[in-house]
Amino acid sequence: MGLLDSVKGLFSTDERTFQYVCDRCETEFESTKSDMSAVTCPDCRSTKIRAVSPA
């Protein structure tokens, strides 16, 4: 991500999403929550998830 994209992200009205993967069932999903302790897997409801590094 370039500097211009970073600045646009600060002023964007779009809600930011975060990529996660479930350690239990390996489902990859997005969430608007940045606090991983508040995120659960949409498939198995596990709280054992991890953030996916941006490409």
C-alpha positions in Angstrom: 0.0 0.0 0.0 1.4 3.3 -1.0 1.4 6.6 0.9 -1.6 7.9 -1.1 -3.7 4.9 -0.3 -2.8 5.2 3.4 -3.9 8.9 3.4 -7.1 8.0 1.5 -7.8 5.3 4.1 -7.7 7.9 6.9 -10.4 10.0 5.3 -12.5 7.3 3.7 -16.1 6.9 4.7 -15.8 3.2 3.9 -15.7 0.9 6.9 -12.3 -0.8 7.2 -12.2 -4.6 7.2 -9.7 -6.9 8.7 -8.7 -10.4 7.4 -8.7 -13.3 9.8 -8.3 -17.1 9.6 -9.7 -19.6 12.1 -7.2 -21.8 13.8 -9.8 -24.5 14.4 -11.5 -24.9 11.0 -9.2 -22.8 8.8 -12.0 -20.6 7.5 -10.8 -17.3 6.1 -13.1 -14.3 6.7 -13.4 -10.6 7.1 -14.6 -8.5 10.0 -14.9 -4.8 10.8 -13.7 -5.5 14.3 -10.0 -4.8 14.8 -10.0 -6.2 18.4 -9.3 -9.9 17.8 -10.7 -10.8 21.3 -14.1 -9.7 20.0 -14.0 -11.7 16.8 -15.5 -15.2 16.3 -15.3 -17.6 13.4 -18.6 -17.3 11.3 -18.5 -21.1 10.6 -17.6 -22.8 13.9 -17.9 -19.9 16.3 -14.4 -20.4 17.7 -12.5 -17.5 19.2 -9.1 -19.0 18.3 -8.4 -16.8 15.3 -5.4 -15.0 13.9 -5.0 -12.0 11.6 -3.9 -12.6 8.0 -1.1 -10.4 6.8 -2.0 -8.0 4.0 -0.6 -9.0 0.6 
